[in-house]
Amino acid sequence: MKIAMRLAVALSAATFLTACSGGESSENDTTDDKAEAFDRDPYPSTYTPYPSGAVLLQNATVYDGVGNVFENYDVLLEGGNIAGLGEDLDAGDDVEVIDASGKFVTPGIIDNHSHLGVYPSPGVSAHQDGNEISGPVTAEVWAEHGVWPQDPGFTRALAGGVTSMQILPGSANLFGGRGVTLKNVLSRTVQGMKFPDAPYTLKMACGENPKRVYGYGGGRFPGGAPYSRMGNVAGYRNSWIEAKAYREKWDAWEADGGDMPTRNLELDTLSGVLDGDILVHMHCYRADEMAQVIDMSEEFGYEVTSFHHAVESYKIADLLAEKNICSSMWADWWGFKMEAYDGIRENIPLVHHAGACAIVHSDSDIGIQRLNQEAAKALADGRRAGIEISDADAWTWLSANPAKSLGIFDQTGSLEIGKDADVVLWNGDPFSSYSNAERVYIDGALMFDLEQPDFTPVTDFELGQPGEGDLK
């Protein structure tokens, strides 16, 4: 019976997915000559929201995602957007009214560092598509080309209140490739999950990982592969020099015509960074290395959007605030290698206290299921150190700030009129380990309901292969 009910749910979802596949692509509206020379968005989003009705969440405690808290507040979801916020809102006709008294409403959690889909469950070698270790510079690869939409991790993250996420390549490479931002919905294709109009990102990595993979850990790639931190920086700089020259060729062709330059996928991505169209997310632990990367970005004229892991961000929090660079961090994961040795539990609150952009990320298929609890740990550690941060301010670490780092804050990350209705109803204080996401809405569509287990999305992979008895 359970399989039959889940199969019915899967078939129902497939009906919706068929509708999704027919949605309009988010085409690049750019009409300049360079865009016409080649398609810069050849794998466009086909995402279309699941069907939704109007919903009024009444009398909740509301964290709006940008630092405000409202008691006994109503939130109206309609047409896929936040349609109303306030006290005693009029429900109107055909509106589902949910009594949220004693409960909490927040923006959906956004994880800006995930490897779901490229390192899916089950964790077998056949599924390992996160690192392209054929060379230290692989800016030509795109994470979306390795994402498996049937990864059960997506539905587990949904149950934890995660409505969007950035899927990144791994950190073996100096330039690991492009990341992609997804809406956390079931789809037959990754294009059906792609967040419409979200900019592409570039994953870079510094420190031990690239030199371990290509240097002292085996030295499999001599001739240009880094063996040291010196080699890492030289590798970045050589690549940026090539990218600038490539960009200049295209600029000259646009201005003067003649023979069109030869395409190079690696340099397409790097020149996109130099143009400001692709956002840099950089794996980096040590404060001294982050400071040098900032110098390098200024040398070549690009910006770092966020440092990831960044266990020593507290040492340069003032610099991060000055340069408007986010820091995507764990609450208390440190000490597992030398460059992670000097982490402290107060890292996130200290970055926040300095006025910099603090983000709680997962980098884990397990951690993504309880990012609200990771934020709660950091909040408590800060308060024990005398750093007073409100619960409502701490929620910015989970929604507004990651949305800003991904270039999607104009669409999601806060409860504001007109934004996507990516909303979570919690059955208690969302910073409590005893609370759960009760309902999760994405673009106003109910995607998870704690009270209706058979409504929970199930991937085809999870259904498995039916036995003879199941077919009767």
Buried (B, 14 or more C-beta within 10 A) or exposed (E): EEBEEBBEBBEEBEEBBEEBBEBEBBEBEEEEEBEEBEEBBEBBBBBBBBEBEBBBBBBBBBBBBBBBBBEEBBBBBBEBBBBBBEEEBEBEEEBEBBEBEEBBBBBBBBBBBBBBBBBBBEEEEEBEBBBBBEBBBBBBBBBBEBBBBBBBBBBBBBBBBBBBBBBBBBBBBBBBBBBBBBBBBBBBBBBBBBBBBBBBBBBBBBBBBBBBBBBEBEEEBEEEBBBEBEBBBBBBEEBBEBBBEBBEBBEEBEEEEEEEBEEBEBBBBBBBBBEEBBBBBBBBBBBEBBBBBBEBBEEBEBBBBBBBBBBBBBBBBEBBBEBEBBBBBBBBBBEEEEBBEBBBBBBBBBBBBBEBBBBBBBBBBEBBBBBBBBBBBBBBBBEEEEBEBEBBBBBBBBBBBBBBBBBBBEBBBBBBEEBBBBBBBBBBBBBBEEBBBBBBBBBBBBBBBBEEEEBBBBBBBBBEEEEEEEEE
